[in-house]
Amino acid sequence: MAIWVDADACPNVIKEILFRAADRVQMSLTLVANQNIRVPPSRFIRAMRVPAGFDVADNEIVRLCSPGDLVITADIPLAAEVLEKGAAALNPRGERYSPATIREKLTMRDFMDTLRASGVQTGGPDSLSQRDRQQFAAELDKWLLEVKRRTA
């Protein structure tokens, strides 16, 4: 099992939680981005730089992730693709995507894109709160526990 991070848009506080978790459970953590990402020295943590371009990092994550892996992303189409591959997907606010909810999320995303394209101001997401961070850490721990049970 491995953890993959869509790192271009992942908040630093979430990366810090992931760094500690990867070292604690000795699991591979790869941050994929189209820019240089600093990671702490660890045999479990690495950064992978991909060329700039639309969905290049997303496509690399989809290509490299395996069933049972975890992908950290706020990108709903990426989450849908990794779920189809049998990986789990978790957003930085601690919401775990599932096959049962991803279609609704894709529909809402497309609707909001249409509104923005027609000039309606929809605003962006709220800033990451302490509750979001705690929710993320709790969901990450829940996934790590599931992995531990499966491999035991």
N, C-alpha and C positions, 0 to 999 in steps of 0.2 A: 504494500500500500504506500501511496505517496500523496503529498499535498502539492497542488499547483495553484499559483496565485496570478491572477490577471493584475499585474502590479502597477500598470500605468496610472490607474485611478484608485488604487487601494490606499486608504488612509494610513499614515505612519503608525498611529496607535494600534491599529489592527495588525500591521506587520510585526510590531513588537510582541504582541500576544502570540503570534504564530512562531516567531523566533524562539521564545521561551518554551512553547509546547513541543516544537520539533526537537530541541535539545533534550527536554525532559523525557520524551518517549522514544527518542532516537529514531526518528522517522525522516525520510527524505522530504525536503521542502524546497521547491523551485519557484522563484519569482520570475515571471516572463514579462518583458517590457521592451519597448523600442527606444529606450534610453538606458544609460548606466544607472544601476540601482545598487546602493551600498548595502551590504549584508555583513553581519558579524562573523568573525572567524569561527567556523564550525564545520565538522566533516559532514553534517546533515543538511546544511543550508547552502544554496547556490543561487546565483542570479544568471539568467539567460537573456542576452540581448538579441533581439530580432530586428530586421530592417524596418524602417518606418513605412507605413502604408496602412490602408484601410483593412482592419481585421487581421493583420499579419500575426499579432500576438495571439489573438483568439484562435486562429487556424492552427497555430503551433501547439497550443494547449490541447485542442481537440485531437490533433494527430498523436500527441505523446501520452495523453492520459489513458489509463486502463480501467476496466471495470473494477469497482471497489475503491478507486482513488477519490480524493476530495478536491474540488475546484472552488476557489474563493473568487467570486466575481459579482459585480452588480449588473453585469451585462446579461439581460434576459435571453437574447438569442444564443449566446454562448452557453448559458445554463441549460437551455433546451437541448443543445447539441451534445453536451457531456452526459446529460441524463439518458439520452438515447444510446450512448455508448456503455451505460451501466455504471457511470461514476456518480458520486453525490455532488451537489452544488449548494453552496452557502454564500449568502451575501454579507458584506461587511457590517450590516445592521443586525445580523444574527438570524435572519430568516432563511430557513432551509427550503430550497425549491424541491418540488416533488412532481412526478408525472401527473398527479391529480390536479395540481394548481398551475403548472407552467403554461398551459394553453390560455387560461384566463389572463395570466400576466402578459403573454405575448399580444393578446388582443388589446389589452389596456395600453400597452406600450405603443402599438400601431395607432390607436385612437389618439393618443397624446401627440404623436408625431404629426398626424394629420392636422390637429388643432394648431400646433406650432407653425406648420407650413402655411396655414391660412392666416397667420398673423395674430392669433390669440396668444396672449401672454399667459403661460402656464406656470411660470416660476420653476425653480430648481428644487432639489430635495433639501430638507432641513439639514443643518449641520449635525454631525455625529454626536449624540448625547452620551452621558455616562451610562444610562440605561441601555443604549444600543451596544456599547462596548461590553457591558456585563452579559447581555443577551448573546452576543457573538461568542464570548468566552464559554458560556454555558453550552451553547450548541456545538462548539468545537469539542469540548470535553465529552459531550454525549456521543459524538461521532467517534472519537478516539476510544471510548469505552466499547462501542459496538465492534470496532476493529479488533480490540483486544479479545473480546468474547469469541469472535469468529475464528481468530487464529489460535486460540487456546485449545 
